[in-house]
Amino acid sequence: MIKFLYMKGKISDKARLQHILDAIYEVESYASTITFDEFSRSSEKKFASVKQLEIIGEAAGKITKETKSCYPEVEWAKIIALRNILVHEYYVIDENILWNIIIEDLPELKEQIIFLENRLIE
């Protein structure tokens, strides 16, 4: 059964950037119409947001060094580090920090990724 869940083969940087954008759009759909208090009380929205941030970090970690070096304004290392914290230090996630990432950092990242994706050739 597991082999059906695992995609083999090389995924392009452009496809990985689209994965990042898709995850950002998902988080936006969870958080765009609610307040921090509503977010804080919704375990579904928190856990769904964490999962999407993990996907963003995982995809960022798979982007080639060549692409990353051409776009140093994207904070690749911080994005990947966040993924590692969310996965391995899940018990210390601060809701306030999580909310600030969603509200303050993701919009900027979205703009950077759209810019980058539009410049990459498949």
N, CA, C and O atoms as a printed pandas DataFrame, in Angstrom:
     atom_number atom_name residue_name chain_id  residue_number  x_coord  y_coord  z_coord
0              1         N          MET        A               1    0.825   -1.189    0.000
1              2        CA          MET        A               1    0.000    0.000    0.000
2              3         C          MET        A               1    0.868    1.251    0.000
3              4         O          MET        A               1    0.531    2.222   -0.678
4              5         N          ILE        A               2    1.958    1.260    0.727
5              6        CA          ILE        A               2    2.783    2.458    0.818
6              7         C          ILE        A               2    3.366    2.834   -0.532
7              8         O          ILE        A               2    3.498    4.021   -0.831
8              9         N          LYS        A               3    3.712    1.874   -1.341
9             10        CA          LYS        A               3    4.310    2.236   -2.623
10            11         C          LYS        A               3    3.337    3.005   -3.507
11            12         O          LYS        A               3    3.776    3.700   -4.424
12            13         N          PHE        A               4    2.059    2.909   -3.272
13            14        CA          PHE        A               4    1.088    3.677   -4.045
14            15         C          PHE        A               4    1.028    5.135   -3.585
15            16         O          PHE        A               4    0.565    6.000   -4.329
16            17         N          LEU        A               5    1.487    5.406   -2.382
17            18        CA          LEU        A               5    1.477    6.765   -1.867
18            19         C          LEU        A               5    2.750    7.528   -2.219
19            20         O          LEU        A               5    2.785    8.753   -2.102
20            21         N          TYR        A               6    3.763    6.843   -2.636
21            22        CA          TYR        A               6    5.066    7.448   -2.859
22            23         C          TYR        A               6    5.291    7.638   -4.349
23            24         O          TYR        A               6    5.234    6.680   -5.119
24            25         N          MET        A               7    5.547    8.880   -4.754
25            26        CA          MET        A               7    5.824    9.179   -6.153
26            27         C          MET        A               7    7.325    9.126   -6.383
27            28         O          MET        A               7    8.084    9.850   -5.740
28            29         N          LYS        A               8    7.746    8.279   -7.289
29            30        CA          LYS        A               8    9.162    8.218   -7.626
30            31         C          LYS        A               8    9.429    9.153   -8.795
31            32         O          LYS        A               8    8.533    9.493   -9.568
32            33         N          GLY        A               9   10.671    9.549   -8.897
33            34        CA          GLY        A               9   11.056   10.400  -10.010
34            35         C          GLY        A               9   11.377   11.806   -9.549
35            36         O          GLY        A               9   11.042   12.218   -8.439
36            37         N          LYS        A              10   12.030   12.519  -10.431
37            38        CA          LYS        A              10   12.467   13.886  -10.140
38            39         C          LYS        A              10   11.313   14.854  -10.333
39            40         O          LYS        A              10   10.626   14.836  -11.354
40            41         N          ILE        A              11   11.117   15.694   -9.336
41            42        CA          ILE        A              11   10.117   16.745   -9.417
42            43         C          ILE        A              11   10.873   18.048   -9.652
43            44         O          ILE        A              11   11.831   18.349   -8.939
44            45         N          SER        A              12   10.451   18.814  -10.637
45            46        CA          SER        A              12   11.151   20.041  -11.001
46            47         C          SER        A              12   10.998   21.111   -9.919
47            48         O          SER        A              12   10.082   21.065   -9.099
48            49         N          ASP        A              13   11.914   22.066   -9.942
49            50        CA          ASP        A              13   11.815   23.192   -9.018
50            51         C          ASP        A              13   10.513   23.951   -9.242
51            52         O          ASP        A              13    9.876   24.392   -8.285
52            53         N          LYS        A              14   10.122   24.101  -10.493
53            54        CA          LYS        A              14    8.880   24.818  -10.793
54            55         C          LYS        A              14    7.685   24.106  -10.155
55            56         O          LYS        A              14    6.791   24.761   -9.619
56            57         N          ALA        A              15    7.661   22.780  -10.207
57            58        CA          ALA        A              15    6.571   22.012   -9.581
58            59         C          ALA        A              15    6.623   22.166   -8.063
59            60         O          ALA        A              15    5.583   22.297   -7.417
60            61         N          ARG        A              16    7.817   22.153   -7.496
61            62        CA          ARG        A              16    7.941   22.324   -6.040
62            63         C          ARG        A              16    7.478   23.724   -5.617
63            64         O          ARG        A              16    6.858   23.882   -4.565
64            65         N          LEU        A              17    7.776   24.721   -6.424
65            66        CA          LEU        A              17    7.291   26.071   -6.138
66            67         C          LEU        A              17    5.765   26.112   -6.171
67            68         O          LEU        A              17    5.136   26.804   -5.370
68            69         N          GLN        A              18    5.180   25.368   -7.099
69            70        CA          GLN        A              18    3.717   25.309   -7.144
70            71         C          GLN        A              18    3.175   24.611   -5.903
71            72         O          GLN        A              18    2.113   24.984   -5.403
72            73         N          HIS        A              19    3.878   23.610   -5.400
73            74        CA          HIS        A              19    3.466   22.948   -4.157
74            75         C          HIS        A              19    3.474   23.964   -3.005
75            76         O          HIS        A              19    2.570   23.973   -2.170
76            77         N          ILE        A              20    4.502   24.815   -2.972
77            78        CA          ILE        A              20    4.581   25.844   -1.941
78            79         C          ILE        A              20    3.403   26.799   -2.065
79            80         O          ILE        A              20    2.753   27.121   -1.071
80            81         N          LEU        A              21    3.129   27.247   -3.273
81            82        CA          LEU        A              21    1.993   28.154   -3.482
82            83         C          LEU        A              21    0.676   27.509   -3.096
83            84         O          LEU        A              21   -0.161   28.136   -2.447
84            85         N          ASP        A              22    0.489   26.260   -3.493
85            86        CA          ASP        A              22   -0.757   25.554   -3.143
86            87         C          ASP        A              22   -0.933   25.505   -1.623
87            88         O          ASP        A              22   -2.035   25.707   -1.113
88            89         N          ALA        A              23    0.151   25.239   -0.912
89            90        CA          ALA        A              23    0.082   25.178    0.550
90            91         C          ALA        A              23   -0.224   26.556    1.138
91            92         O          ALA        A              23   -0.995   26.673    2.091
92            93         N          ILE        A              24    0.376   27.585    0.573
93            94        CA          ILE        A              24    0.088   28.945    1.043
94            95         C          ILE        A              24   -1.385   29.269    0.830
95            96         O          ILE        A              24   -2.037   29.814    1.721
96            97         N          TYR        A              25   -1.912   28.940   -0.342
97            98        CA          TYR        A              25   -3.330   29.204   -0.611
98            99         C          TYR        A              25   -4.234   28.453    0.365
99           100         O          TYR        A              25   -5.269   28.974    0.781
100          101         N          GLU        A              26   -3.851   27.255    0.723
101          102        CA          GLU        A              26   -4.629   26.487    1.701
102          103         C          GLU        A              26   -4.639   27.200    3.057
103          104         O          GLU        A              26   -5.691   27.360    3.674
104          105         N          VAL        A              27   -3.474   27.620    3.504
105          106        CA          VAL        A              27   -3.396   28.319    4.793
106          107         C          VAL        A              27   -4.222   29.602    4.738
107          108         O          VAL        A              27   -4.939   29.925    5.685
108          109         N          GLU        A              28   -4.122   30.321    3.642
109          110        CA          GLU        A              28   -4.930   31.533    3.497
110          111         C          GLU        A              28   -6.418   31.221    3.616
111          112         O          GLU        A              28   -7.171   31.980    4.226
112          113         N          SER        A              29   -6.831   30.113    3.038
113          114        CA          SER        A              29   -8.252   29.760    3.113
114          115         C          SER        A              29   -8.678   29.432    4.540
115          116         O          SER        A              29   -9.840   29.627    4.897
116          117         N          TYR        A              30   -7.762   28.942    5.352
117          118        CA          TYR        A              30   -8.084   28.629    6.746
118          119         C          TYR        A              30   -8.161   29.891    7.601
119          120         O          TYR        A              30   -8.993   29.986    8.504
120          121         N          ALA        A              31   -7.284   30.865    7.313
121          122        CA          ALA        A              31   -7.080   31.966    8.249
122          123         C          ALA        A              31   -7.615   33.318    7.787
123          124         O          ALA        A              31   -7.695   34.251    8.586
124          125         N          SER        A              32   -7.976   33.438    6.535
125          126        CA          SER        A              32   -8.290   34.768    6.002
126          127         C          SER        A              32   -9.556   35.391    6.568
127          128         O          SER        A              32   -9.705   36.613    6.543
128          129         N          THR        A              33  -10.462   34.583    7.074
129          130        CA          THR        A              33  -11.743   35.130    7.532
130          131         C          THR        A              33  -11.960   34.982    9.034
131          132         O          THR        A              33  -13.076   35.146    9.527
132          133         N          ILE        A              34  -10.887   34.672    9.755
133          134        CA          ILE        A              34  -11.037   34.472   11.196
134          135         C          ILE        A              34  -10.041   35.336   11.965
135          136         O          ILE        A              34   -9.053   35.821   11.415
136          137         N          THR        A              35  -10.324   35.508   13.228
137          138        CA          THR        A              35   -9.428   36.242   14.122
138          139         C          THR        A              35   -8.448   35.268   14.772
139          140         O          THR        A              35   -8.588   34.050   14.665
140          141         N          PHE        A              36   -7.463   35.836   15.442
141          142        CA          PHE        A              36   -6.528   34.994   16.178
142          143         C          PHE        A              36   -7.258   34.149   17.221
143          144         O          PHE        A              36   -6.949   32.969   17.386
144          145         N          ASP        A              37   -8.214   34.738   17.921
145          146        CA          ASP        A              37   -8.949   33.987   18.946
146          147         C          ASP        A              37   -9.689   32.796   18.347
147          148         O          ASP        A              37   -9.707   31.712   18.930
148          149         N          GLU        A              38  -10.292   33.001   17.193
149          150        CA          GLU        A              38  -10.989   31.888   16.523
150          151         C          GLU        A              38   -9.992   30.824   16.076
151          152         O          GLU        A              38  -10.240   29.626   16.212
152          153         N          PHE        A              39   -8.866   31.277   15.544
153          154        CA          PHE        A              39   -7.805   30.355   15.138
154          155         C          PHE        A              39   -7.313   29.561   16.341
155          156         O          PHE        A              39   -7.146   28.344   16.269
156          157         N          SER        A              40   -7.087   30.254   17.432
157          158        CA          SER        A              40   -6.566   29.642   18.645
158          159         C          SER        A              40   -7.494   28.562   19.193
159          160         O          SER        A              40   -7.036   27.571   19.764
160          161         N          ARG        A              41   -8.784   28.757   19.019
161          162        CA          ARG        A              41   -9.768   27.784   19.511
162          163         C          ARG        A              41  -10.048   26.647   18.530
163          164         O          ARG        A              41  -10.739   25.691   18.883
164          165         N          SER        A              42   -9.534   26.733   17.329
165          166        CA          SER        A              42   -9.819   25.728   16.311
166          167         C          SER        A              42   -8.622   24.797   16.097
167          168         O          SER        A              42   -7.678   25.136   15.383
168          169         N          SER        A              43   -8.674   23.637   16.716
169          170        CA          SER        A              43   -7.560   22.700   16.535
170          171         C          SER        A              43   -7.448   22.265   15.078
171          172         O          SER        A              43   -6.347   22.006   14.594
172          173         N          GLU        A              44   -8.578   22.181   14.375
173          174        CA          GLU        A              44   -8.535   21.787   12.965
174          175         C          GLU        A              44   -7.748   22.799   12.134
175          176         O          GLU        A              44   -6.896   22.418   11.331
176          177         N          LYS        A              45   -8.032   24.081   12.325
177          178        CA          LYS        A              45   -7.336   25.112   11.545
178          179         C          LYS        A              45   -5.858   25.181   11.927
179          180         O          LYS        A              45   -5.002   25.364   11.062
180          181         N          LYS        A              46   -5.559   25.036   13.211
181          182        CA          LYS        A              46   -4.163   25.053   13.642
182          183         C          LYS        A              46   -3.402   23.879   13.040
183          184         O          LYS        A              46   -2.333   24.060   12.456
184          185         N          PHE        A              47   -3.953   22.675   13.184
185          186        CA          PHE        A              47   -3.241   21.498   12.685
186          187         C          PHE        A              47   -3.152   21.486   11.162
187          188         O          PHE        A              47   -2.143   21.058   10.602
188          189         N          ALA        A              48   -4.193   21.949   10.497
189          190        CA          ALA        A              48   -4.155   22.034    9.038
190          191         C          ALA        A              48   -3.100   23.045    8.600
191          192         O          ALA        A              48   -2.371   22.802    7.639
192          193         N          SER        A              49   -3.015   24.163    9.290
193          194        CA          SER        A              49   -2.012   25.182    8.965
194          195         C          SER        A              49   -0.601   24.655    9.197
195          196         O          SER        A              49    0.293   24.870    8.380
196          197         N          VAL        A              50   -0.410   23.968   10.308
197          198        CA          VAL        A              50    0.901   23.382   10.591
198          199         C          VAL        A              50    1.287   22.403    9.488
199          200         O          VAL        A              50    2.427   22.416    9.022
200          201         N          LYS        A              51    0.366   21.568    9.073
201          202        CA          LYS        A              51    0.658   20.595    8.003
202          203         C          LYS        A              51    1.070   21.301    6.719
203          204         O          LYS        A              51    2.022   20.881    6.060
204          205         N          GLN        A              52    0.361   22.371    6.356
205          206        CA          GLN        A              52    0.703   23.099    5.141
206          207         C          GLN        A              52    2.066   23.781    5.269
207          208         O          GLN        A              52    2.821   23.834    4.297
208          209         N          LEU        A              53    2.388   24.298    6.447
209          210        CA          LEU        A              53    3.711   24.891    6.661
210          211         C          LEU        A              53    4.806   23.830    6.583
211          212         O          LEU        A              53    5.912   24.107    6.119
212          213         N          GLU        A              54    4.500   22.625    7.033
213          214        CA          GLU        A              54    5.447   21.519    6.881
214          215         C          GLU        A              54    5.687   21.220    5.403
215          216         O          GLU        A              54    6.821   20.983    4.987
216          217         N          ILE        A              55    4.618   21.232    4.617
217          218        CA          ILE        A              55    4.738   20.982    3.171
218          219         C          ILE        A              55    5.594   22.074    2.526
219          220         O          ILE        A              55    6.445   21.785    1.684
220          221         N          ILE        A              56    5.365   23.320    2.921
221          222        CA          ILE        A              56    6.165   24.424    2.389
222          223         C          ILE        A              56    7.640   24.192    2.687
223          224         O          ILE        A              56    8.485   24.340    1.805
224          225         N          GLY        A              57    7.949   23.830    3.921
225          226        CA          GLY        A              57    9.338   23.586    4.305
226          227         C          GLY        A              57    9.948   22.398    3.611
227          228         O          GLY        A              57   11.116   22.432    3.221
228          229         N          GLU        A              58    9.171   21.346    3.451
229          230        CA          GLU        A              58    9.669   20.148    2.760
230          231         C          GLU        A              58    9.960   20.462    1.297
231          232         O          GLU        A              58   11.005   20.080    0.771
232          233         N          ALA        A              59    9.034   21.158    0.642
233          234        CA          ALA        A              59    9.243   21.521   -0.763
234          235         C          ALA        A              59   10.439   22.463   -0.903
235          236         O          ALA        A              59   11.241   22.319   -1.826
236          237         N          ALA        A              60   10.556   23.419    0.007
237          238        CA          ALA        A              60   11.691   24.353   -0.033
238          239         C          ALA        A              60   13.012   23.604    0.114
239          240         O          ALA        A              60   14.006   23.961   -0.519
240          241         N          GLY        A              61   13.022   22.576    0.940
241          242        CA          GLY        A              61   14.227   21.790    1.141
242          243         C          GLY        A              61   14.640   20.992   -0.080
243          244         O          GLY        A              61   15.798   20.592   -0.198
244          245         N          LYS        A              62   13.710   20.756   -0.983
245          246        CA          LYS        A              62   13.991   19.975   -2.193
246          247         C          LYS        A              62   14.323   20.852   -3.399
247          248         O          LYS        A              62   14.700   20.337   -4.452
248          249         N          ILE        A              63   14.186   22.163   -3.257
249          250        CA          ILE        A              63   14.570   23.074   -4.341
250          251         C          ILE        A              63   16.085   22.968   -4.533
251          252         O          ILE        A              63   16.836   22.891   -3.561
252          253         N          THR        A              64   16.520   22.966   -5.771
253          254        CA          THR        A              64   17.953   22.806   -6.045
254          255         C          THR        A              64   18.765   23.990   -5.525
255          256         O          THR        A              64   18.256   25.103   -5.392
256          257         N          LYS        A              65   20.027   23.726   -5.238
257          258        CA          LYS        A              65   20.939   24.774   -4.773
258          259         C          LYS        A              65   21.059   25.882   -5.811
259          260         O          LYS        A              65   21.190   27.056   -5.465
260          261         N          GLU        A              66   21.013   25.506   -7.077
261          262        CA          GLU        A              66   21.143   26.495   -8.139
262          263         C          GLU        A              66   20.004   27.520   -8.083
263          264         O          GLU        A              66   20.230   28.726   -8.177
264          265         N          THR        A              67   18.803   27.023   -7.931
265          266        CA          THR        A              67   17.652   27.924   -7.856
266          267         C          THR        A              67   17.716   28.760   -6.585
267          268         O          THR        A              67   17.485   29.969   -6.621
268          269         N          LYS        A              68   18.025   28.124   -5.473
269          270        CA          LYS        A              68   18.110   28.866   -4.212
270          271         C          LYS        A              68   19.157   29.969   -4.291
271          272         O          LYS        A              68   18.926   31.075   -3.802
272          273         N          SER        A              69   20.299   29.685   -4.899
273          274        CA          SER        A              69   21.366   30.688   -4.960
274          275         C          SER        A              69   20.998   31.856   -5.870
275          276         O          SER        A              69   21.520   32.957   -5.694
276          277         N          CYS        A              70   20.116   31.639   -6.830
277          278        CA          CYS        A              70   19.669   32.728   -7.709
278          279         C          CYS        A              70   18.648   33.633   -7.023
279          280         O          CYS        A              70   18.414   34.754   -7.475
280          281         N          TYR        A              71   18.047   33.163   -5.951
281          282        CA          TYR        A              71   16.999   33.911   -5.254
282          283         C          TYR        A              71   17.251   33.925   -3.743
283          284         O          TYR        A              71   16.471   33.367   -2.972
284          285         N          PRO        A              72   18.347   34.569   -3.331
285          286        CA          PRO        A              72   18.697   34.572   -1.901
286          287         C          PRO        A              72   17.735   35.389   -1.040
287          288         O          PRO        A              72   17.740   35.259    0.184
288          289         N          GLU        A              73   16.905   36.233   -1.671
289          290        CA          GLU        A              73   15.948   37.020   -0.884
290          291         C          GLU        A              73   14.881   36.136   -0.241
291          292         O          GLU        A              73   14.260   36.533    0.745
292          293         N          VAL        A              74   14.664   34.942   -0.793
293          294        CA          VAL        A              74   13.773   33.966   -0.151
294          295         C          VAL        A              74   14.564   33.344    0.998
295          296         O          VAL        A              74   15.680   32.863    0.803
296          297         N          GLU        A              75   13.992   33.356    2.171
297          298        CA          GLU        A              75   14.710   32.858    3.348
298          299         C          GLU        A              75   14.593   31.332    3.446
299          300         O          GLU        A              75   13.937   30.795    4.338
300          301         N          TRP        A              76   15.246   30.658    2.507
301          302        CA          TRP        A              76   15.155   29.209    2.379
302          303         C          TRP        A              76   15.487   28.501    3.687
303          304         O          TRP        A              76   14.745   27.623    4.128
304          305         N          ALA        A              77   16.599   28.882    4.306
305          306        CA          ALA        A              77   17.039   28.191    5.529
306          307         C          ALA        A              77   16.012   28.335    6.653
307          308         O          ALA        A              77   15.760   27.379    7.386
308          309         N          LYS        A              78   15.422   29.513    6.792
309          310        CA          LYS        A              78   14.415   29.717    7.843
310          311         C          LYS        A              78   13.144   28.916    7.556
311          312         O          LYS        A              78   12.516   28.389    8.474
312          313         N          ILE        A              79   12.775   28.828    6.296
313          314        CA          ILE        A              79   11.581   28.064    5.914
314          315         C          ILE        A              79   11.784   26.584    6.253
315          316         O          ILE        A              79   10.896   25.933    6.806
316          317         N          ILE        A              80   12.948   26.076    5.918
317          318        CA          ILE        A              80   13.268   24.666    6.192
318          319         C          ILE        A              80   13.387   24.442    7.702
319          320         O          ILE        A              80   12.933   23.418    8.212
320          321         N          ALA        A              81   13.987   25.384    8.409
321          322        CA          ALA        A              81   14.113   25.267    9.862
322          323         C          ALA        A              81   12.744   25.245   10.531
323          324         O          ALA        A              81   12.529   24.498   11.486
324          325         N          LEU        A              82   11.820   26.060   10.035
325          326        CA          LEU        A              82   10.465   26.049   10.584
326          327         C          LEU        A              82    9.834   24.679   10.403
327          328         O          LEU        A              82    9.201   24.155   11.320
328          329         N          ARG        A              83   10.004   24.106    9.239
329          330        CA          ARG        A              83    9.463   22.756    8.997
330          331         C          ARG        A              83   10.016   21.766   10.015
331          332         O          ARG        A              83    9.280   20.940   10.556
332          333         N          ASN        A              84   11.316   21.857   10.271
333          334        CA          ASN        A              84   11.939   20.928   11.223
334          335         C          ASN        A              84   11.406   21.130   12.637
335          336         O          ASN        A              84   11.205   20.163   13.372
336          337         N          ILE        A              85   11.178   22.377   13.014
337          338        CA          ILE        A              85   10.601   22.647   14.333
338          339         C          ILE        A              85    9.189   22.077   14.418
339          340         O          ILE        A              85    8.832   21.422   15.397
340          341         N          LEU        A              86    8.393   22.329   13.390
341          342        CA          LEU        A              86    7.006   21.856   13.407
342          343         C          LEU        A              86    6.918   20.335   13.464
343          344         O          LEU        A              86    6.029   19.780   14.109
344          345         N          VAL        A              87    7.838   19.673   12.792
345          346        CA          VAL        A              87    7.817   18.207   12.755
346          347         C          VAL        A              87    8.423   17.600   14.027
347          348         O          VAL        A              87    7.874   16.652   14.588
348          349         N          HIS        A              88    9.543   18.145   14.471
349          350        CA          HIS        A              88   10.288   17.497   15.548
350          351         C          HIS        A              88   10.082   18.118   16.934
351          352         O          HIS        A              88   10.311   17.464   17.951
352          353         N          GLU        A              89    9.655   19.363   16.968
353          354        CA          GLU        A              89    9.439   20.045   18.241
354          355         C          GLU        A              89    7.971   20.452   18.374
355          356         O          GLU        A              89    7.651   21.500   18.935
356          357         N          TYR        A              90    7.099   19.615   17.854
357          358        CA          TYR        A              90    5.660   19.894   17.769
358          359         C          TYR        A              90    5.039   20.304   19.105
359          360         O          TYR        A              90    4.039   21.022   19.122
360          361         N          TYR        A              91    5.596   19.873   20.186
361          362        CA          TYR        A              91    5.028   20.110   21.515
362          363         C          TYR        A              91    5.324   21.509   22.053
363          364         O          TYR        A              91    4.812   21.877   23.111
364          365         N          VAL        A              92    6.140   22.294   21.347
365          366        CA          VAL        A              92    6.461   23.643   21.817
366          367         C          VAL        A              92    5.996   24.725   20.845
367          368         O          VAL        A              92    6.478   25.856   20.910
368          369         N          ILE        A              93    5.084   24.406   19.962
369          370        CA          ILE        A              93    4.611   25.385   18.983
370          371         C          ILE        A              93    3.786   26.451   19.692
371          372         O          ILE        A              93    2.824   26.142   20.396
372          373         N          ASP        A              94    4.166   27.685   19.501
373          374        CA          ASP        A              94    3.491   28.833   20.095
374          375         C          ASP        A              94    2.447   29.338   19.094
375          376         O          ASP        A              94    2.781   29.692   17.964
376          377         N          GLU        A              95    1.187   29.369   19.520
377          378        CA          GLU        A              95    0.100   29.794   18.629
378          379         C          GLU        A              95    0.291   31.221   18.131
379          380         O          GLU        A              95   -0.047   31.527   16.987
380          381         N          ASN        A              96    0.821   32.084   18.963
381          382        CA          ASN        A              96    1.047   33.474   18.558
382          383         C          ASN        A              96    2.072   33.564   17.436
383          384         O          ASN        A              96    1.882   34.301   16.468
384          385         N          ILE        A              97    3.146   32.818   17.568
385          386        CA          ILE        A              97    4.170   32.808   16.526
386          387         C          ILE        A              97    3.606   32.205   15.253
387          388         O          ILE        A              97    3.825   32.730   14.162
388          389         N          LEU        A              98    2.884   31.107   15.390
389          390        CA          LEU        A              98    2.258   30.468   14.233
390          391         C          LEU        A              98    1.344   31.450   13.501
391          392         O          LEU        A              98    1.406   31.562   12.277
392          393         N          TRP        A              99    0.501   32.158   14.243
393          394        CA          TRP        A              99   -0.416   33.132   13.655
394          395         C          TRP        A              99    0.356   34.254   12.956
395          396         O          TRP        A              99   -0.009   34.669   11.856
396          397         N          ASN        A             100    1.425   34.743   13.596
397          398        CA          ASN        A             100    2.230   35.807   12.978
398          399         C          ASN        A             100    2.886   35.343   11.682
399          400         O          ASN        A             100    2.977   36.108   10.721
400          401         N          ILE        A             101    3.335   34.116   11.654
401          402        CA          ILE        A             101    3.898   33.566   10.417
402          403         C          ILE        A             101    2.834   33.576    9.322
403          404         O          ILE        A             101    3.096   33.983    8.191
404          405         N          ILE        A             102    1.642   33.126    9.670
405          406        CA          ILE        A             102    0.552   33.050    8.690
406          407         C          ILE        A             102    0.158   34.443    8.199
407          408         O          ILE        A             102   -0.006   34.653    6.998
408          409         N          ILE        A             103    0.009   35.374    9.103
409          410        CA          ILE        A             103   -0.503   36.702    8.761
410          411         C          ILE        A             103    0.580   37.628    8.192
411          412         O          ILE        A             103    0.310   38.413    7.283
412          413         N          GLU        A             104    1.786   37.536    8.721
413          414        CA          GLU        A             104    2.829   38.488    8.331
414          415         C          GLU        A             104    3.829   37.934    7.317
415          416         O          GLU        A             104    4.231   38.645    6.396
416          417         N          ASP        A             105    4.233   36.673    7.478
417          418        CA          ASP        A             105    5.307   36.137    6.643
418          419         C          ASP        A             105    4.817   35.465    5.358
419          420         O          ASP        A             105    5.455   35.593    4.313
420          421         N          LEU        A             106    3.705   34.761    5.427
421          422        CA          LEU        A             106    3.243   34.042    4.239
422          423         C          LEU        A             106    2.889   34.953    3.069
423          424         O          LEU        A             106    3.187   34.597    1.929
424          425         N          PRO        A             107    2.266   36.117    3.295
425          426        CA          PRO        A             107    1.986   36.978    2.133
426          427         C          PRO        A             107    3.251   37.393    1.374
427          428         O          PRO        A             107    3.264   37.415    0.144
428          429         N          GLU        A             108    4.304   37.719    2.112
429          430        CA          GLU        A             108    5.572   38.074    1.467
430          431         C          GLU        A             108    6.172   36.876    0.746
431          432         O          GLU        A             108    6.658   37.000   -0.378
432          433         N          LEU        A             109    6.139   35.717    1.395
433          434        CA          LEU        A             109    6.660   34.507    0.752
434          435         C          LEU        A             109    5.870   34.202   -0.518
435          436         O          LEU        A             109    6.449   33.819   -1.535
436          437         N          LYS        A             110    4.569   34.368   -0.462
437          438        CA          LYS        A             110    3.733   34.111   -1.644
438          439         C          LYS        A             110    4.192   34.980   -2.812
439          440         O          LYS        A             110    4.351   34.487   -3.929
440          441         N          GLU        A             111    4.403   36.249   -2.563
441          442        CA          GLU        A             111    4.853   37.159   -3.630
442          443         C          GLU        A             111    6.212   36.723   -4.183
443          444         O          GLU        A             111    6.425   36.738   -5.396
444          445         N          GLN        A             112    7.119   36.338   -3.301
445          446        CA          GLN        A             112    8.443   35.894   -3.737
446          447         C          GLN        A             112    8.349   34.630   -4.590
447          448         O          GLN        A             112    9.017   34.517   -5.618
448          449         N          ILE        A             113    7.527   33.694   -4.165
449          450        CA          ILE        A             113    7.408   32.421   -4.884
450          451         C          ILE        A             113    6.720   32.629   -6.234
451          452         O          ILE        A             113    7.119   32.017   -7.225
452          453         N          ILE        A             114    5.708   33.472   -6.290
453          454        CA          ILE        A             114    5.057   33.775   -7.574
454          455         C          ILE        A             114    6.081   34.394   -8.529
455          456         O          ILE        A             114    6.159   34.002   -9.693
456          457         N          PHE        A             115    6.860   35.352   -8.044
457          458        CA          PHE        A             115    7.899   35.994   -8.849
458          459         C          PHE        A             115    8.880   34.949   -9.376
459          460         O          PHE        A             115    9.190   34.919  -10.567
460          461         N          LEU        A             116    9.353   34.112   -8.493
461          462        CA          LEU        A             116   10.331   33.085   -8.846
462          463         C          LEU        A             116    9.741   32.078   -9.817
463          464         O          LEU        A             116   10.377   31.732  -10.813
464          465         N          GLU        A             117    8.548   31.610   -9.545
465          466        CA          GLU        A             117    7.915   30.603  -10.408
466          467         C          GLU        A             117    7.721   31.133  -11.829
467          468         O          GLU        A             117    7.879   30.388  -12.796
468          469         N          ASN        A             118    7.386   32.394  -11.956
469          470        CA          ASN        A             118    7.168   32.995  -13.270
470          471         C          ASN        A             118    8.461   33.150  -14.055
471          472         O          ASN        A             118    8.422   33.346  -15.269
472          473         N          ARG        A             119    9.590   33.068  -13.394
473          474        CA          ARG        A             119   10.879   33.226  -14.074
474          475         C          ARG        A             119   11.593   31.909  -14.377
475          476         O          ARG        A             119   12.555   31.872  -15.144
476          477         N          LEU        A             120   11.112   30.849  -13.773
477          478        CA          LEU        A             120   11.752   29.554  -14.011
478          479         C          LEU        A             120   11.194   28.886  -15.260
479          480         O          LEU        A             120   10.005   28.968  -15.567
480          481         N          ILE        A             121   12.080   28.237  -15.950
481          482        CA          ILE        A             121   11.673   27.418  -17.091
482          483         C          ILE        A             121   11.599   25.978  -16.608
483          484         O          ILE        A             121   12.482   25.508  -15.892
484          485         N          GLU        A             122   10.539   25.281  -17.005
485          486        CA          GLU        A             122   10.320   23.890  -16.586
486          487         C          GLU        A             122   11.524   23.092  -16.916
487          488         O          GLU        A             122   11.560   21.890  -16.651
